[in-house]
Amino acid sequence: MRNLFSNFLSHRQLFYGLFNQAGKNIVEMAELLSAVVETGSIEEREPLYRQINVLEETGDDITHKVYLGLDKVFFTPMNRKDIHILASAIDDVADNVHEAAGRMHLYNIEKFLPAMHPIIGYIKKSCVELQSLICSLAKIDDSDAMLASCRRVKEYEHQADLVYYHALADLFASEKDPIALIKHRDILYSLEASANKCKNVTDAIEIIVLNSL
């Protein structure tokens, strides 16, 4: 019985530890993405793009370890399905931030649309909230505060959507170069998708919190 309890605690630390790493990872990726659009020099952006690539691979590795843990561990600290959904949702955030940065790099953008700055700001705020929420999962003491944090992320996503649609309308109304239009449209889409994926993480967290009540 003692060994069984010890194994449970070890597995609990495994999953929550991996989730905490994943939360930290997406915050760092969002901060780097913000640094990209705040940097005027294309050359100075290069190391930022490389760091985002490295962190995306780190995120994939963390997700893979969670899935391996699910295959090997019999007693999990929360519902197995919830663990899988949460890990996948966090990984989606990393993937979409990486995609946005990749398009910025691939398209060799010199000057970013003004609307991209606030959207990335909402992504960064969302990731900070998500990191805090993820760290709170190991011991859910204040479910109301966690659910309020989830609502804030959903509001950030809503605000990002508003900026996105206005920016898209302005882009189609004012941009005469079809190639430039496609480039900026694609980047805007990836940024909006990143904000949306942050909201999906809160959907997963809300289920976990509500199941704990």
N, C-alpha and C positions, 0 to 999 in steps of 0.2 A: 504493500500500500504506500509506503514511504517513497519507493522508487517511482511509483505511478504518479504521485503528487509532484515529485521532483521533475519528472518528464513533462508534466503539464506546465509547470512554471517555466521550464526551458523553452517549450514550444510557444508559450505565450510571449516570452521575450523575443523569440525569433520573428514572429509575425509583426508584433508592434514595432520592433526595431527596424524591420524592413520598411514598414509603412512610414516611420519617421524619416528614414533616409530618402524615401521617395518624395515626401513632402518638402524636405529641404532642397532636393534636387530641382523641383519645378520652380521654387522661389529663385534659385540661382539662375535658372534658364530665363525666367521672366526679367530678372535684373539685367542680364546680358543683352537680351533683346531690346530693352529700354536704352541701354548704353549704345547699341548699334544706331538707333535713330537719332540719338543725341550727338553722335560723332559726325562731324562734317567731312572728315577725310576718309576716302575709300580705303586707303592703305591702312589706316588705324583701325578700320573695322575688321580687317582680316583675322587678327588673333581672337576677336570676339566671336566671329563665326566658327572658328576652330574649337573654341571652348564650348560653344553650344553643341557642336557635333559630338564632342567627348561626353558631355552631360546626357545627351540623348541616348548614347550607348550605355551609359551608367544606368539610366532609367530602365532600359530594356533588360539589363542584367538583374536589376532589383526585381522586376516583374517576373522574370524567369525563376528566380530563387523562391518567390512567393508560390508560384505554380508547382515547383518541385516540392516545397514544403507541404502543400496540400496533398500531393501524391503519397508522401511518406508518413505524414502525421495522422494518427487516428483521432485523437482528441484535440480539437482546435479551439482557440479562445473565443471565437464567435462563429456564427453560421458559416459553413463552408462556401455556400453560394454567395453570401455577402462579402466574404474575403476576396473571392474571384472577381466579383463585379467591381469592388473598390479598387483592387490592383489594376484592373483593366482600364477603369475610368481615369486614374491618375496617369497611367501610361499614355492614354489618349491626349491628355494635356501636353505632356512632354513631346509627343509626336507632332502635334499641331503647331506648337511653338517652334519646333525644329523645322517644320515645313515652311512656316512664315519666314524664318531666317534664311532658309535655303533658297527661297524664291528671291529674297532681297539680294542675296549673294549672286545667284545664277543670272539674274536680270541686270546685275551691275548698276543698281540704282544709285544715282548721285544725290538726288534731292527727294526726300520722302514727302508724301502728301501731309499737310497739316493735321488732317483727321487721324492719321496713324498714331500720333503722339497720345491723344487721350484714350484711344482704344487700348494701346499697350499699357497705359496707366491703370486702366480697369483690370486688365489681365494680371498685372503685378499685384494690385490690391487683393484680387481674388486669390492668388496663389499664397499670399501672406495669411489670409484668413483660413485657407485650406490647411496650411501647415499647422496652424494653431489647433484647428479642429482635429486633425489627424493625431496630434500629440495628446489630445484629450480623450481619445478613444479607449486607451488602456484603463482609464478610471473615469467613468462618466459620473461626475459629481453634480454638475449643473446642466441638466438637459435643456432647460429653457434658454440658457446662454448659448449653448451650442446650436440650437434651432434658430435663434436670433442671428447667429453668425452665418448660418446657411442662407437665411433670407437676405442678408447683406450681399452675399455673393450673387444671388439671383438678381438683385437690384443692379449690381455692377454689370451683369450680363445684359440686362435690359437697357441700361444706359449705353453700353457698347453697341448694342443693336441700333439704337437711335442714331448714334454717330455714324455707324457703318452705312445705313440706308441713305442718310443725307449726303454722305461723302460719295456714295455710288451715283446718286442723282446728279450731284455737281460734276462728277468726273465725266459722265456721259453728255452732260450739257456743255462742258467747256473744253474738253480735251479733243483736239483735232487730229492728233497723231494716233492712228489705230493701234500701232505696236505699243506705244506708251500706255494707251488706254488698257490694253490687255494685261500688261505687266502690273499696273497699279491695281486693276480689278482683282487679279489673282492674289496679290498680297493682302488686299483688304479682306478678301474671302477667307484666307488662312487665319488672319487675325480675329475675325468674327467667329470663326470656328473654334479658335483657342478659347475665347471667352465662353462660348457655349459648352465646351468640354469641361470647363471649370464648374459650370452649373451642374453638369451631370455628376460630378464628384459629390456635390452636396446632396443630390438625390440619393446616392448610395449611403452617404453618412446619415441622412435623416432616417432611413430605414433601420440602420444599426441602432441609432439612438432610441427610436420609438420601440424597437424590440427589447430594449434594455429596461423599459419602464415597468 
